[in-house]
Amino acid sequence: MTEKKAGSCLCGAVQFEVTGEFESFFLCHCTRCRKDTGSAHAANLFSTKASLDWIAGQDCVRTYRVPESRHEKSFCSRCGSAVPGLQMEGALLVVPAGSIDGEIDIQPTAHICFADRADWYPRLENTPRVDRLPG
């Protein structure tokens, strides 16, 4: 049976389904990924074999490519959430892990561009963990 994963953006306008398996799951610490996520790293799933079907909102999807680079980000034009995109002329499906609406079976493959990590990243290990909003 072929694996199917549903996903969506924050506002729900964009909904999609990925059919097939992810080959890798990278946590990228490069400056560009930190900028486009606003966080310590991007968390993206990659596949050269899976297919992407838009259930709703494909017309809301926009893609930004950093000039003279391979760095691209697809996002919902309504809420700004990262959504899947086809890169490398359609040869590579990139799916933001946080856009999947269920469990992800694959473990992260690697932290990449780790030398470029945020200077505050190593201090996260000692940061208190709280299961709800503070206050």
Summary of the structure (lengths in Angstrom):
residues: 135
radius of gyration: 15.5
end to end distance: 45.9
largest distance: 47.5
contacts: 352
relative contact order: 0.26
helix: 16%
strand: 38%
